[in-house]
Amino acid sequence: MLNPVGVRIHIAREHVDFRKSIDGLSGVVRTILQADPLSGHVFVFHNRRRTALKLLYWNQGGYCLLYKRLAQGRFRVPTVDPGAYSAAMTPAELASLMEGIDLSRARRLKRWNPAFS
């Protein structure tokens, strides 16, 4: 999945009624996540049983909706801090989530960053 500079990925803390489609999910983005669905950011939702994901984003004059439902098993959706409506994800974390990887057991390696004075 391509991640242009400035595009953020947000995963909702609470499950969403999956009968909602584009208009319903964009309403959830506005009212519950308190974000702009036309921002170009990617908004990730899961159903109550965590067997399906929906991704909503705005791209070049129209909404895009991606839906993935597992034939077996459940997605290991990352926890979101209490009091927050959503959490930020990296493109790698989203790709891992969609592949069924449990991110709670993943360990991020220490990275080197130059010291700025």
matplotlib code that plots the C-alpha trace (Angstrom):
import matplotlib.pyplot as plt

x = [0.0, 1.4, 1.7, 2.1, 3.9, 1.5, -1.1, -1.8, -3.5, -6.0, -7.6, -10.8, -10.9, -14.5, -16.0, -18.4, -21.7, -20.5, -23.9, -22.5, -20.9, -19.2, -21.7, -22.1, -18.4, -17.6, -20.2, -18.3, -15.1, -16.7, -18.7, -16.8, -13.2, -13.5, -11.6, -12.2, -13.0, -12.0, -8.4, -7.0, -6.0, -6.9, -9.4, -9.5, -12.6, -13.3, -16.5, -17.5, -16.1, -12.9, -13.3, -13.5, -11.8, -12.9, -10.6, -12.0, -10.1, -10.7, -8.7, -8.9, -12.6, -14.1, -14.1, -12.4, -13.6, -11.6, -13.2, -11.4, -13.2, -11.3, -12.5, -11.1, -9.7, -9.8, -7.7, -5.5, -6.5, -4.1, -5.3, -6.1, -5.4, -8.4, -9.9, -8.7, -11.0, -8.4, -4.7, -2.1, -0.6, 2.3, 1.9, 3.9, 1.6, -1.5, 0.0, 0.9, -2.6, -4.2, -1.9, -3.1, 0.1, -0.3, 1.4, 1.2, 3.9, 6.1, 9.2, 10.5, 14.3, 16.2, 16.9, 19.8, 19.0, 21.6, 21.9, 20.9, 22.4]
y = [0.0, 3.3, 5.9, 9.4, 12.0, 13.5, 10.8, 9.3, 6.0, 6.0, 2.9, 3.3, 2.2, 0.9, -1.5, -0.2, -1.6, -3.1, -2.4, 1.1, 2.0, 5.1, 7.7, 6.0, 5.6, 9.1, 10.2, 8.1, 9.8, 13.3, 12.7, 10.0, 10.2, 14.0, 14.1, 15.2, 12.2, 14.4, 14.9, 12.0, 10.1, 6.4, 5.4, 1.8, 0.2, -3.3, -5.2, -6.5, -10.0, -8.6, -10.9, -8.0, -4.6, -1.6, 1.1, 4.5, 7.3, 10.1, 10.1, 12.4, 13.4, 10.3, 7.9, 4.6, 1.7, -1.4, -4.4, -7.5, -10.4, -13.4, -16.8, -18.1, -16.5, -12.9, -9.8, -8.8, -5.1, -3.0, -1.4, 2.3, 4.4, 5.0, 8.4, 8.4, 7.8, 6.4, 5.6, 6.2, 3.3, 3.1, 1.6, -1.4, -1.9, -1.8, -4.2, -6.6, -6.3, -7.1, -10.1, -11.4, -10.7, -10.1, -6.7, -7.0, -9.6, -7.8, -6.0, -2.9, -2.8, 0.2, 2.6, 5.0, 8.7, 11.3, 13.8, 17.3, 20.2]
z = [0.0, -1.0, 1.7, 0.3, 2.5, 5.0, 4.9, 8.3, 9.1, 12.0, 13.6, 15.5, 19.1, 19.1, 16.7, 14.0, 12.7, 9.4, 7.7, 7.4, 4.0, 2.8, 4.0, 7.4, 8.0, 6.9, 9.5, 12.1, 11.2, 11.6, 14.8, 16.8, 15.6, 15.2, 12.0, 8.4, 6.1, 3.1, 4.5, 2.5, 5.6, 5.9, 8.6, 9.7, 11.3, 12.6, 13.4, 16.8, 16.3, 14.6, 11.6, 9.2, 8.5, 6.4, 5.3, 4.2, 2.5, 0.1, -3.1, -6.2, -6.0, -4.5, -1.5, -1.6, 0.6, 1.1, 2.9, 4.1, 5.8, 7.2, 6.3, 9.6, 12.7, 14.0, 13.4, 16.3, 16.4, 18.4, 21.6, 21.6, 24.7, 26.9, 26.3, 22.7, 19.8, 17.5, 17.3, 14.5, 12.6, 10.2, 6.7, 7.9, 10.9, 8.7, 6.2, 9.1, 10.6, 7.3, 6.9, 10.3, 12.3, 16.0, 16.5, 20.3, 20.2, 17.7, 18.9, 17.2, 16.9, 18.1, 15.2, 14.9, 14.5, 14.0, 16.9, 16.0, 17.8]

ax = plt.figure().add_subplot(projection="3d")
ax.plot(x, y, z, "-o")
ax.set_aspect("equal")
plt.show()
